Amino acid sequence: MLHCNFHDLQERCFQENILAATTTSEGRERPDSPAAFSAGRAFWRLIRDSIRHYGVMRTLREVVSAIYRLLRDRLPDRRRTRYGDLDFDFERNVDTTRANVRFRTQLMAALTGHEYFATDPWLFQQIVRALPIQFEDFTFIDLGSGKGRSLMLASDYPFRRIVGVEYLPELHRVAELNIERYSGESQKCGRIESVCQDARDFEFPAEPTVLYLFNPFPEPVFALVLEKLKESLEKRPRPFYVAYRYPEYAHLVGGCEWLEKIAGTEQWLLYSYRENRNPEHKGFESVSRH
């Protein structure tokens, strides 16, 4: 009986978070809520990019596969998987689980990108500990940051600042609430922000950066983001690292001659911009590394 009441309380708290994230105090939908988000425009943009990357038939297969994976995840035997990440939230009074993400939002995510999954804290720690940097010199950026769990995990390290980029308004708003609530004795960076923007339109700041990617995009979008990153680094070379969690499209990153793999496991890969090895290069002067 207590177990049932506990889960009822969880569900009620989560629904209150979603309501606060998507409505004003008068009960009206926020301008950046899912109702104001053009899922159709985002979907057709993905279709256009996919056809250019894959061709028509492969694009159709990818769309069908995305819908199939989403529906399969709704089956009762997958419930444990959806609710397997609650400890982090209850210990920190935040909402980063995927368990309470509305079906409509996950459908939009599946059709225009990838479904939302929260980062595993222990794997995140593995990745960050492999970085050969002085954190104070680097900005941490997460493309496809969802509800912001990785941003909060990154704040336990003394990064210069932390930026999350999420294109779904509902997830972005929850991330903003989480950032407001999150605090702890282990937190070492208080400059955290979530930006509601498509990663394809994001301008990388011209500063030393750790880019975190938890498999946030389908392959065509990932290819475009990597091309934009390459152009940014060529225009302004700077220390840059790419941390790739769940490397489904490792062949894309591995095919970038301007990136060099420096660490990794089956679950994550860490790449360094090749110019990192040339400290005399313009733009590297003020950054010390070890």
C-alpha positions in Angstrom: 0.0 0.0 0.0 2.8 2.4 0.9 4.6 1.4 -2.3 1.5 2.4 -4.4 1.1 5.7 -2.5 4.8 6.5 -3.1 4.5 6.0 -6.8 1.2 8.1 -6.8 3.1 10.9 -5.1 5.9 10.6 -7.7 3.5 10.9 -10.6 1.7 13.8 -9.0 4.9 15.8 -8.5 6.0 15.1 -12.0 2.7 16.3 -13.5 3.0 19.5 -11.5 6.4 20.1 -12.9 5.1 19.7 -16.5 2.2 22.0 -15.8 4.5 24.7 -14.3 6.8 24.3 -17.3 4.2 24.7 -20.0 1.7 27.2 -18.6 1.6 30.7 -17.2 0.2 31.5 -13.7 -3.2 32.2 -15.4 -3.3 28.7 -16.8 -2.5 29.7 -20.4 0.0 27.9 -22.5 3.4 29.6 -22.6 4.6 31.0 -26.0 7.4 28.5 -26.0 5.2 25.5 -25.0 4.7 22.5 -27.3 1.6 24.1 -28.6 3.7 27.0 -30.0 6.4 24.6 -31.3 5.9 23.8 -35.0 6.4 20.1 -35.1 5.4 20.0 -38.7 8.1 22.5 -39.7 10.7 20.6 -37.7 9.6 17.2 -39.2 9.8 18.5 -42.8 13.1 20.0 -42.1 14.4 16.6 -41.0 12.8 14.9 -44.0 14.5 17.3 -46.3 17.9 16.7 -44.7 17.3 13.0 -44.6 16.5 12.7 -48.2 19.6 14.6 -49.1 21.6 12.3 -46.8 19.9 8.9 -47.4 17.6 9.2 -50.4 13.8 8.7 -50.3 13.4 5.0 -49.6 15.9 5.0 -46.7 14.3 8.1 -45.2 10.9 6.3 -45.2 12.4 3.3 -43.5 14.0 5.5 -40.8 10.7 7.2 -40.1 8.9 3.9 -39.7 11.7 2.6 -37.5 11.5 5.6 -35.2 7.7 5.2 -34.7 8.2 1.4 -34.1 10.8 2.0 -31.4 8.6 4.6 -29.7 5.5 2.4 -29.6 7.6 -0.6 -28.4 8.9 1.5 -25.6 5.3 2.1 -24.4 4.7 -1.7 -23.8 4.2 -2.7 -20.1 7.3 -4.8 -20.0 9.3 -1.6 -20.7 7.9 0.3 -17.6 10.9 -0.6 -15.4 13.3 0.9 -18.0 11.3 4.1 -18.1 11.3 4.4 -14.3 14.9 3.3 -13.7 16.4 6.7 -13.3 14.4 8.2 -10.4 17.0 8.2 -7.7 18.9 11.1 -9.1 15.7 13.3 -9.1 14.6 12.5 -5.6 18.0 13.0 -4.1 18.2 16.5 -5.7 14.6 17.6 -5.9 14.6 17.9 -9.7 12.8 16.3 -12.6 15.1 14.8 -15.3 13.5 11.3 -15.7 12.0 10.2 -19.0 9.2 8.4 -17.2 6.9 11.4 -17.2 7.6 12.8 -20.6 4.3 13.1 -22.4 3.7 10.7 -25.3 3.1 13.8 -27.5 6.5 15.1 -26.7 8.3 11.8 -27.2 6.5 11.4 -30.5 7.7 14.8 -31.6 11.2 13.9 -30.4 11.1 10.6 -32.3 9.8 12.1 -35.5 12.1 15.2 -35.5 15.2 13.8 -33.8 15.6 11.2 -31.1 13.6 10.2 -28.0 14.7 11.8 -24.7 16.9 9.8 -22.4 18.6 11.1 -19.3 22.4 10.7 -18.8 23.6 8.0 -16.4 25.6 9.8 -13.7 28.3 7.2 -13.3 29.0 7.1 -17.1 29.1 10.9 -17.2 31.7 10.9 -14.4 33.8 8.4 -16.4 33.8 10.6 -19.4 34.6 13.8 -17.6 37.5 12.2 -15.7 39.0 11.2 -19.0 39.3 14.9 -20.1 42.9 16.2 -20.1 41.9 19.7 -19.2 41.8 22.4 -16.5 38.1 22.8 -16.2 38.2 26.5 -15.3 39.3 27.3 -18.9 36.5 25.4 -20.6 32.9 25.9 -21.4 30.7 22.8 -21.3 28.0 22.5 -24.0 25.4 19.8 -24.3 23.5 19.6 -27.6 20.2 18.0 -27.1 20.2 18.6 -23.4 16.6 17.7 -22.7 15.7 18.3 -19.1 19.2 19.3 -18.2 20.6 16.4 -16.1 24.0 16.6 -17.8 24.1 20.3 -17.1 23.6 19.6 -13.4 26.2 16.8 -13.5 28.7 19.1 -15.2 28.1 21.7 -12.5 29.9 19.4 -10.1 33.1 20.4 -12.0 34.5 23.9 -12.1 33.8 24.6 -15.7 33.9 28.3 -16.8 30.2 28.1 -17.8 27.7 25.4 -18.8 25.2 25.7 -21.7 22.5 23.3 -22.8 20.8 23.4 -26.2 17.3 21.8 -26.5 14.8 22.4 -29.3 11.7 21.0 -27.7 10.1 23.8 -25.6 8.6 21.5 -23.0 11.9 19.8 -22.1 13.7 23.2 -22.2 11.3 24.8 -19.7 11.6 21.8 -17.3 15.4 22.2 -17.6 15.1 25.9 -16.6 13.1 24.9 -13.6 15.7 22.3 -12.7 18.5 24.8 -13.0 16.7 27.1 -10.6 16.2 24.4 -8.0 19.5 22.6 -8.3 22.1 23.2 -5.7 24.4 21.1 -3.5 27.7 21.0 -1.7 29.3 19.3 -4.7 28.3 22.1 -7.1 31.3 24.0 -8.4 29.9 26.0 -11.3 26.9 28.2 -11.0 26.8 29.7 -14.5 24.3 27.3 -16.1 21.8 28.1 -18.9 19.4 26.2 -21.2 18.8 27.6 -24.7 15.8 26.6 -26.7 17.2 26.2 -30.2 17.7 23.7 -33.0 21.3 22.5 -32.8 21.7 23.0 -36.5 21.2 26.7 -35.9 23.5 26.9 -32.8 26.6 29.1 -33.1 29.5 27.6 -31.2 31.2 30.1 -29.0 34.8 31.0 -29.9 36.2 29.7 -26.6 37.7 26.4 -25.3 34.9 23.9 -25.2 33.8 20.4 -24.1 30.9 19.3 -26.3 28.7 16.6 -24.9 26.5 14.5 -27.2 24.2 11.8 -25.8 23.3 10.5 -29.3 20.9 13.4 -29.7 20.3 13.4 -33.4 19.6 11.1 -36.3 22.5 10.7 -38.7 21.6 13.4 -41.2 21.3 16.1 -38.5 24.5 14.8 -36.8 26.4 15.2 -40.1 25.2 18.8 -40.5 26.2 19.7 -36.9 29.6 18.2 -37.4 30.1 20.2 -40.6 29.1 23.4 -38.8 31.5 22.6 -36.0 34.3 22.0 -38.4 33.7 25.4 -40.1 33.7 27.1 -36.6 37.0 25.5 -35.6 38.6 26.3 -39.0 37.5 29.9 -38.6 38.7 30.2 -35.0 41.0 27.3 -33.9 40.7 26.6 -30.2 41.0 23.8 -27.7 38.0 21.6 -28.3 36.8 18.1 -27.1 33.8 16.1 -28.2 32.4 13.6 -25.7 30.0 11.1 -27.4 27.8 9.0 -25.3 26.0 6.0 -26.9 28.0 6.3 -30.1 25.5 5.0 -32.6 27.0 7.0 -35.4 30.7 6.6 -34.4 31.6 6.3 -38.1 30.6 9.9 -38.7 32.9 11.2 -35.9 35.6 8.8 -36.8 35.5 10.0 -40.4 36.4 13.5 -39.3 40.1 13.9 -40.0 40.1 17.0 -37.8 39.1 15.0 -34.7 41.3 12.4 -32.9 40.0 9.7 -30.6 41.8 9.9 -27.3 39.7 7.7 -25.0 36.6 5.5 -25.0 34.7 2.4 -24.2 31.8 0.6 -25.8 29.4 3.1 -24.3 31.3 6.4 -24.9 34.0 8.0 -27.0 36.2 11.0 -26.4 37.7 13.0 -29.3 40.1 15.9 -29.3 40.4 18.6 -32.0 43.7 17.8 -33.7 44.9 21.4 -33.3 44.9 20.9 -29.6 48.3 19.4 -30.1 49.7 22.7 -31.4 49.7 25.1 -28.5 51.4 27.7 -30.7 48.3 28.0 -32.9 46.4 31.3 -32.7 43.6 31.1 -30.2 45.4 28.7 -27.8 47.7 31.2 -26.1 45.7 31.8 -22.9 44.7 28.2 -22.3 46.9 26.0 -20.1 46.4 22.2 -20.2 47.8 19.2 -18.6 
